[in-house]
Amino acid sequence: MVQNKLLLVLCVVFLSFVFLQSCSSNETKLSCPAGQELVGKSCVSSSYCGDFVCDASDASSCALDCGEACKAGGDASSRSGVCSGNVQVYCDGTCEQSREVLDKFDAMQESVVNCLGSYFSYMPPRVTYRIVRDGMMCNQDSCCCREGGLTSVRDVRMPGIPGLTVRGQGTVSTVDYVMTDEHETTHYFLFHMLGEHPLWFSEAVAISTNERVQCDVTGYNRQGGRNSEVVAYMTKGDAYLKESAADVREGAESGVRVADGRVVNGALYRDVRDGKYVLKSRDEHLLGALYIMGLQEDYNCGSDCVRDIVEDLYTLHKEGCLKQACVAVDNSVIFQATNQIVGENTQPLFQMLGLLR
């Protein structure tokens, strides 16, 4: 009797287990669309600023993921600017640029951004060029070359369209005098690829691309640029790195100088490395240039190698961000990435430049 009751209990337990398994197998499994995650029985947004995804929750508040919304005027008669493709160019206040000049710069920068996108295998959110008026006038008889700016994660702020101006003018007056920008645009790429990072490294990469990759020249040529003065100026590349054929023609004594008159070039790098010259400046452009020179001279690390270092840092930073634990790209992280790509210990270079504690 007891044995029969035990068998009955076991049968009930077994049948209950089978029933529960059947129910669970037929139970509807909840899933959420991209950008959302399941919390309880509800789908909630899983995105956050810095996750490399621009969605509805980011569009108005996260320049890091989405870039700046279009500010430029859209109709052909507007002088405020233009916003299309991967670039927008707009006047902030009274920048006094003609619509034709703004359109030309926009088209050229579209080519520059696409060129840098191919180089880095990465495309940032739309690049905004914010043109402001600084009141500076050309005060020499030959043409003045206006370039440079101040770059943030939001935009590239420029004191006028880059290009040639003549005595008594503060802005580029004709489309034939418009130049392209690569240096500041590289900074914008790096802000979005790496987040916050040391300024010297951003300058190093921008100096390298401006001198060696020359997307500015590519963009100028693709958009029909034909001014010989502009071409001559841009093909010299970056003033801090003297490698181009135009630099060689100008001679060893041309270029940027440090406070005591020494030219920033390979000879200066070797003297610093060999203990014959002591750096008295911590200028980020100087440190960046010497880092690039050192990689090339002592580690055979040129343009492609520098790009690989950036891509390695980008992968590291992005993988962390996707887990909501972004890796801070500081000097030690850059040191490790440089060693990884170069395949050697670059500690002598980093210590020489005072970049390691």
N, C-alpha and C positions, 0 to 999 in steps of 0.2 A: 504493500500500500504506500508506504513512504517512498519507495522507489518510483512508483507511478507518479506521485505528486512532484517528485524532483524532476522527472522527465517532462511533466507538463509545464513546470516553471521555466525549464531550459528552452522549451519550444516557444513559449510566450516571449521570452527575452530575445530569442533569435529572430522571431517574426517582427518584433518591435524594431530591432536593429535594421532589418531589411527595409521596413517601411520608412524609417528615418532617412536611410541612405537614398531611397527612391525620391523622397521629398526634396532632399538637398540637391540631388542631381537635376531636378526639374525646376529648382528655384531660379528666378531671374537674376542674372548677374549684372550689377550696375556698372556702367563705365561712363567716363567723362570725356568731353572733347579736349583737344589740345589746348594747353594753357590753363586747364582746370584740374583739380584733384578731388577725390571722394573723401568727404568728412562726414562720418555717420552715413546718412542716406542722401546727402546733398552734395552737389558739385559746386565748389567754390574756386575762385581764382587762385592759381598757384604762381602767377607771375610776380615779379618784383623788379624794381629799377636796377639794371645791371645784369640781367639774365640773357642778354643778347637777343631778346625777342621783343619786338614792338607790337603791342596789342592795344586794345581800347583803353585799358587802365593806365597805360604809359603815355599815350599819344600827346596829352596836354601837359605832362609834367616831367617826363624823363628824356632829356636830350641825349643821355648816354645811349639809350636804345633806339630812339626815334629821330634824333636830330631836331632841328628847328622847323616849325610849320612854315609854309609859304607866307612871306610878307610882301613880296614884290608885286607890283601891278601887273595884271595879266594882259591888258589890251595893248595893241601895237603903238598907240599914241602916248601911253604912260611913260614918264621919265623915271619912275620910282625903281624900276628894275625888271628882272625877269626870273621866273622860277619854273624850271622844267628838268626832267631827267634826274641826274644825280647832283645837280648844282642849282643854287639860286644866288643871284647877285642883286643886291638892293641898296639904295641910297638911304642912309640914316640922316634925316634932316636935309641940309642944303649941301650936298656933295658936288653939285655943279658938273655932273657928267651927262653928256648927251645919251639918248636912248641907243644910238648906233654904237657908241663906245661900250656901253653896258652889254648890249647884245653880243658884240664881238668878244668881249672878255668872257662872257658866259659860255659861248661856243668853244673857245679855246680851253677854258678850265674843265669843261666836260671831257675833252680829250685827255687832259692831264690826269684827271681823276680816274678815268678808265685805264690809262697807262699804269698808274700806281696800283690800281686794283689788280691788274695782271701781275705786276711785280710781287706784291705781297700775298697774292691769292686770297684777297679779302676786299670786300666793299663796305665802307662805313655807311651810316645814314647820310641823307642828303647833306652835301657840304654847303654851308651858307657863308658867302663873302659879304660882309657888312662894310660898306664904303662910307667913310666919314671925311669931313673936311678939317684939315689941320692948319690951314692958313700959310703953310710954307710955300715960298716962291723960289723958282730957279734963279740963281744970281750969277750965272756964268754964261759966257758967250756960246760955248759948245753945249750940246744937249745934256740935260741932267737925267739920270736914271732913277726913277722912283720905284722902290720895291720894299718888301718887308711888311710886318704887321704884328698883331698880338693874337695868338690863337688860344682858344679854350675848347672845352668839350661841346660848347654850343655853336661857335662860329669862328671865322677868321676875320678879325677886324683890321681893315686896311686904311691908311691915310690917303685915299685916292686910288684909282685904278693903276696898277703897275704899268710903267712905260716911260717913254721919253717925253720930257717937257723942255721948253725953250725959255730963254731969259724973260722974266716978268710974268711967267705963267706958273700956276700951282697944280694944274690938272692936265691930263692927257687930252689933247685937242682934236685928234683924228684917229680913226681906226688903224691907220698905218703905223702909229706910234705905240699901240697897245702891246704889252708884254704879258707872258704867262707867269704863273707862280707854281713852284714845286716845293720849295723849302717849307713854307708855312702850311701848305696842304699836307705834307708829310707829318707835321706835328699833329694835325687833326686826325689823320689815320691812327697815329700811335695812342692818342687819348682814348680812342674807341676800341683799339685792340688790347691795350694794356691797363686801362684805368690810370690811376695816379702812378707816376714813375719819376725817377730822377731827371731833372731838366738837362743835365749834362748828356744823358743817354739819348734823350729826344733830339738834342742838337747834333749828337754824333751821327745818328741815323739820317737826319735831315741834310746834314753836310754831305754824307755819302751819296744819297740819292741825287742831290742837286748837282754834284760833280760827276758822278759815274753813270747814273741811269738816264738823266736828262730827259725826263718826261715833259719838262717845260718846252724844250726844243721840239720834241715830237708833236706836242699839242699845237705849237705855233705853226709848224710846217703843215700839219693836217688841215688846219683852218685857213690855208692860203696866205700865211704871213710872208711878206717879201721885203721888209725894210732891212737893208744891209746893216745899219747901225744896231738895230735890235738883235739881229742874228749874231753879230760879232760879240755883243755884250753877253748874250745868253750862253753861247758855246764855250765861254770861259769857265762856266760852271760856278762852283762855290768859292768865294774868296779865301776860305780857311783851308782849302785842300787844293794844292797846285799840281794837278796830274794831267790836265788836258793839253792837247797840242797848242792851243792858244796860250795857255800858261807858260809852256816851254818857250814859245816865241817871245813872250814878254821878259823872260829872264828870271834868274833866281832871286833878285832883289825886289821884285814886285809882289804885292799882296798885303795881307793884314800884318801889322807889327805889334809886338808887346810894348810895354811902357818904356823899356830901355832901347827901343829901336830894332830889336831882332825881328826878322821876318818869321812868321809861323810857317815852317816848312819841314821837310825831312831832316835837314841839318840840325834844326832846333830840337826835334824829337831825339835824335841820336845823342846830342849833347846832354839832354836831360837824362836819358837812359844811362849814359856812361858816367854820370856824376860831374859833368863839366859845366853844367848850368842848373841853377836852382830856380824853380818856378816861384815867382812872387805873386802870381795872380791865381785866383780860383774861379776865374770866369768860365761859365759853362760851355761857351763856344770853344774856348781854348782846350779845355779838358776833353770835350767831345772830339775835336780835331786830332788831338794827340792819341786818343784811344783808337781812332780809325787808322791813323798812320802806324801805330804800333802793331795792330792786328795784321796789316798788310806787310810790314817790313820784317817782323820777327815770327809771325805765325802763318804767313801766306794766306791770309784771310781777307778776301776782297769783297766785291759787291754782293755776289751770291751768298757768300759766307755770312755777311752782315744781315742779309735778308733771312737766312736760316736761323740766326740767333733770335731775331724778332719773332719769327713764326713759332719757335720753340717756346718763347715767353708767352706768346698769345695762347698757345694750346694749354700751357700750364695755368694761366690766369683764367681762361674760359672754363676749363674743367672744374676748377674750384668754384667759380661763380655759379655754375649750373647746379652745384650742391649747396648753394647759399653760403659758401666759405671761400670767397675770392682770395687768391694768393696775392699778397702785396708785392709788387715788383720793385724791390729795393736793390741796393748795390750788391748785396750778397747773392740774391737770386740771379741778377744779371751775370755775376761772376761764375756761378754754377752753369748757367746756360752757355756762356762763352766757352768754358772748358769743355762742355758736352759737344758743342759744334766743332770747335777747333781740334779737339782730340788731344789737347795738351793742358798743362797747368799754366794758366795765365796770371798767376799770382804776382810775378815780378812787374807786369804791366800795371795791374790794379794798385799795387803798393807804391809804385813810382808816381802814380797820379793821385795818391792819397785817398783812394776809393775803398780801401779795406781798413778796418780797425785792427 
